[in-house]
């Protein structure tokens, strides 16, 4: 049974009032609440004209335009098999890709794990409007060390031991995506976030052309683009360029293009830029690094974790791990589309 967004209740009203309408509360099939940020649709040229024109793909689902998407304000905490977005909680980590995804889809129609298109839209918005900081040094920021959060292990921020996740929302406003307490928390550092809707297989990228979050994984489009080794890390063309087997960390903004990739249509290159896979747009100054392993299937994670220092950021992309990988630094985030 799905919820009705317009049902009045005290929690939703208080969250919407406190955030100026930028956040709301959505309820799942068990009536559990989650605080969500409302992300209005935007055109890519409003970020950078090198990205192309038209609506960012995060706001199109199998060809149907969406005026907004809902992204969890906080990284997920699981209760009774349902992922929730609530402040003050520790994140649920040490879950593999499929388990994390299942905690999201179990909530009912429209609920899903944050997709790469959605993560890319958030990252591009931050690149345009100011990139946040976060927990990148054991409970504090590695440069602005006075910015701290409450560690779930109770150890003082900056102590290089323990499991240094910070509780949801316990950091300063500069750790939110828009620099206010009405923003999305934790897009830099703290714990990696598995993201749905994209993968590599033997170095080849697979993902839908828009935010078709419910599409079966076996139907994701083979984009014909690989992670290539051509005098360094580059995006290349399958069947033409040489595969780059593994590596990282490499600054994502230094990822280049092979001659074959450069010869592809602008539509394909724009797609990879809009997906935060190709950094070649003029005003980009994205913070974050890339890791990759082209041996078989690898699932993506973004945003980094608590001891990555300057390697963490909105542009981080980790393509190192198989779908069954489990570690204390790996969590996930909810999203919802009506």
N, C-alpha and C positions, 0 to 999 in steps of 0.2 A: 504494500500500500504506500503510495507516494504522499509526501507532505504538500501543504499549500503554503506558499511563501507569505501570503498576506494575512495569515492567522495572527491576530494581535496577542502578544504575551509580554510580560514585564521584562524578561531577559532581552528579547529582541529589541524592544523599544529602547531599553537603556543603552544597548550596544550601538544602535543606529544613532541615538541622540549624542552619545559621547564621541562618536567618530564623524559626525557631520554627514551621515548617510553613506560613508565610504565602506563601512562594514555592516554586516547583518548576521543573523543567526538562522541557520538552516537545520532541519530535523530529518533524521533518517527513518528507516522502516521500523525501528524500535523506539522512535521518538527521542533519540539521543541528540543533544544539541552540538553544533559545531560553529565556531565563529569564523566567518568567511569574509574576505575582501571582495568587493564588487569591482571588476576590472572592465571599464568601458572599452569598446572597440576603437581601434585607431588605424589609420592608414600608414603604410610603411614610409612613404615619402615625408611624413611629418617627423620621422626619426632621422632619415638621411635620404637624399634623393638618389644616392647610389644603390639603394635597396630595391629600386623599382617603383611601381605605383600600385595603389589599391589597398584593400583591406589586408591586414596581416592574417596569415592562414590560421592562427589560433582562434579566429572569430568566424570560421567557416567549418561546418561539420557535414561532410559528405555533400558539399555543394550548397548547404543551407546556411545563410548568413545569420550570425548571432550578434545582437547588440551589446552583449556583455558576457563575461564568464565569471565564475566564482572560484577563487583560489583560497585555500586554507590560510588563515592568518598565522597559524603555528604548525610546526612539524607534527607529525601524527603520533598520538598516544592511543593504544588499543585497549578497548574495554568490551568484553563479551563478544569478541570476534568482529568488532566494528572499529574502524579508525575514527578518531575524534580530533578536533582542533580546539584546544582549550588552553588558557594561560596557566602557568604555575606547575605544569606537569613535566616530568621527564619524557623524552621521546622514546618510543618503542624502536629498539635497534636489534641487531643480530637477527635480522629477518632477510631471507633471500628475496629475489625479485618477484617470483610468483606468489609467495606468501604475502608480501606487502601489497601487491596488486589485489589479491583476494580480500584483504581486510577493507579495501576501498569499495570494490564492486559489490560486496555483501550488503552494503547499506541501501541498495535499491537503484532504480533507474536513474541515470544521469550522473551518479557518483562514479568517480574513477581516480586512479593515481595520476598525479600531475604528469602531463605529457611533455615531450620535448618541444612541441610547438608552443605550449603554454609557458614553459620555462624560458624559451627564447624570447617570447613577447615581453616577459617581465625583465629579462636581461637587457633587451634593447631599450625599453622604457628607462631603465636605470642608467644606461650609457648616455642617453639623451639628457636626463634630468638630474644626474648625480648619483654615483655608485655608493652603496652603503658599506659600512664596516661590519665586523662581527667577531665572533669567538674564534680567533685564529692562533691563540697562544695560551692554551690551558686555562680557559675561562676569562680571558681578556683579549683585547686587540693587540697585535704584535707591535704596532707603532704607537697608537693612542692607548698606552698601557693603563691609563686611568679609567678606561671604559671596561667595565667588568660585568659579569652576570653571576648568578648563584649556581655554583657547581652542584650537580646531583650527588657527587660523592662527598660533599661537605669540606673539601680541601680548599685552601685559599687560592684565589685566582693567581696564575703565574707560576704555581708550583708544578714543576715538570714531572709529575708522577700521577698515578691514578687514572680514572676514566673521567675526563674533564668536560663532559657535556654540561651545558648550562640549561637551567629550566626554562621552559617556554616563556618568552616575554620578560625575562628577568634582566635583560640588558638595557642600555639606553636607547633613546629614540634614533640615534645614528645607526643602530643595528636593524632598523626597519627600512623597507625598500624606498619609502618616500621621505625619510627623515623625521617622521612624526609617529606618535604612538598609535595613530590610526592606520599605519602601514603594515605590510607583511613582514613578519619577523624571521630572521635567520637565513636570508638568501646568500649570506657569505659565512662560511665556516660552520662551526658547531658539529654537525654530522652530515655526511654525504646524503643526498636524496636520490634514490632510484627514480628514474623517469621512464614513462611508458611511451609507446608510439615511435620508437626508433631503435635500431640495433645495427651492428655490423656482423657480417658472416664472411670469414676469410678476407677481412678488410673492406668488404663491399657494403655500402650503405643501403639500408632498407627502411623506408618510412612512407606513410601516406602523404599525398600532396597537400592535404589540409588536415584539420584537427578531428579526423574521423576516429575518435577515441574508442569506439566500440567495434571497430573493424577487427576481424580475426587476424592474428599475427601472420598467419600463413598467406594472407592476401596483401600484406604491406608491399609497396612498390619497390622493385629493384631499381635504384636510381642510376645505376651504371657508373657510379663514382666510387673511387677507392682511396684509401690512405696510401700515398705513394712515396717512394724514395727516389728523389731526383735532385742530387746535391743538397739534400736536406728534406725535411718534412714538407710535403705538399699534398694538395688534393689532385688526384689524377683520374684517368679514364680506364675503366676495366677493359682488359684485352689489349691495351696499348702501353700503359705505363707499368713500371715495376713496383710491386708491393713493398711497403715498409713494414717489416714483420712486427717490431715492437719498439717501444721507447717511452720517453718522458721522465721527468716533467720537462715540457717544452712550452714556452710562453705561447698561448693560443694566438695572440695578435701577430706572431711571426709565421704562422702557417701560410704557405705560399701556394702557387698554382703551377702545374706543369703546362707545357705548351699545348698539349692535347686538351686539357681542361679549359684553358683560356679560349680555345676555339669553339667550345660548346655555346649553345644559345644563351642569350642574356636571361631568358626565363629560367633555365636550369641554374645558372650562377646566382641569380637573385634568390631562387628557392633555398640554396645552401647558405646564402648570407642571412636570409630571414630566419633560418633554422639555427642560427648561431653555430654554423659549422665552417663557414668561410668568413674570415675577418676583413675582407677587402671592401670596406666602405670607408669613405674618406675621413669622417669625423670620429671614427671609432677610437676609443682609448680603453679597451676592455681589460679588466684585471682578472688574471687567472691563467692556469696552465692546462696542458693536455697530456694525458697518458693513453697509450693504446697497445693492444695486443691483437694481431691479425690471425691468430691460430684458432680457427673455428668461430663459434658464435660468442659474441660479447655484448653485454647489455649496458646501457649508459647510466652514469650517475653524474650529478652536477653539484656545484657550489662549494665543495670542499669540507674539511673538518677542522677540529680544534687545535691541531699543531702544524698546520700547513703554512702559516705565516703568509708571505706575499704570493705563494702559489694559489691561495684560495681567492675566490672572487666570483662575480656574476658570470664570467666567461669560462669558468672551469668546466672541463669535460673529461671524464674518466671512462675510457673504453677498455679497461684492463681485465675485467672480471666476467666470469661465466654467470649464468642466471642463478645457479645454486650457491653462490658465494655468500658467506655469513660472517659479519664482524661487528664489533662494538661501535664502529664509526659509521655504520650504514643504517640509515632510516629512510623516511619517505614522507610525502605530503599529499593531502587530499585535493581534489578539485571537483567541481560540479558544473554541469551545463543543463539548463532547463530544456 
